[in-house]
Amino acid sequence: MNLLLHTILRKSMKLRGFIVSDDLGHLYPASAKQIGDWVRAGKVKVQEEMIEGLERAPAAFVELLRGDAFGKLVVKLPV
């Protein structure tokens, strides 16, 4: 058993996740519209890196975990 889980069980701790939509889900439609407006107006820049081919996905994932990638990382698959 991993050490963290063992510690949680031994100390009878409660573990609770935080899901944004549980408390703030009602704000999503208005915030999505506002952010979309900002992107269209150029106030927010979307950074996206496109990787082509499934064979390059593992290396791209490693880069993502190392922090070498910034923004959205997309793997484009052939049709």
CORKA-V65227 format. One record per residue. PHI is phi in radians with two decimals (* if undefined). OMEGA is omega as a letter, one per 40 degrees, with the letter a starting at -180 (999 if undefined). D_CENTER is the distance of its C-alpha to the mean C-alpha in Angstrom with 2 decimals. Layout:
# CORKA-V65227
PHI_OMEGA_D_CENTER / PHI_OMEGA_D_CENTER
This chain:
# CORKA-V65227
*_a_27.52 / -1.25_a_24.91 / -1.07_a_26.04 / -1.10_i_23.44 / -1.10_i_24.17 / -1.06_i_27.85 / -1.11_i_27.85 / -1.06_a_26.20 / -1.20_a_28.83 / -1.10_a_31.69 / -1.65_a_31.17 / 0.92_a_30.53 / -1.42_i_27.37 / -1.71_i_25.14 / -2.07_a_21.45 / -2.30_i_19.41 / -1.40_i_15.72 / -2.09_i_14.32 / -1.93_a_13.02 / -0.98_a_12.84 / -1.17_i_14.48 / -1.08_a_17.32 / -1.87_a_18.64 / -2.11_a_17.33 / -1.03_a_16.86 / -1.16_i_20.14 / -1.54_a_18.88 / -1.03_a_16.24 / -1.00_a_18.88 / -1.19_a_20.39 / -1.23_i_17.30 / -1.09_i_15.95 / -1.13_a_19.48 / -1.10_a_19.75 / -1.14_i_16.65 / -1.03_i_17.85 / -1.08_i_21.24 / -1.11_i_20.07 / -1.12_i_18.42 / -1.09_a_21.66 / -1.42_a_23.78 / 1.44_i_22.21 / -1.36_i_21.34 / -2.18_a_17.62 / -1.72_i_16.94 / -1.60_i_14.14 / -1.85_a_13.55 / -2.43_i_13.05 / -2.01_a_14.41 / -1.83_i_16.07 / -1.87_a_17.15 / -1.78_i_20.06 / 1.74_a_21.02 / -1.10_a_19.67 / -1.16_i_21.75 / -1.60_a_19.66 / -1.08_a_16.30 / -1.03_i_16.96 / -1.15_i_17.83 / -1.13_i_14.84 / -1.13_i_12.58 / -1.09_i_14.86 / -1.04_i_14.59 / -1.07_a_10.82 / -1.19_i_11.57 / -1.32_a_14.58 / 1.61_i_12.93 / -1.32_a_15.04 / -1.66_i_12.53 / -2.30_a_11.44 / 1.56_a_9.56 / -1.53_i_8.54 / -1.96_a_10.14 / -2.03_i_12.13 / -1.79_a_14.73 / -1.59_a_17.80 / -1.79_i_20.12 / -1.21_i_23.85 / -1.66_999_25.35
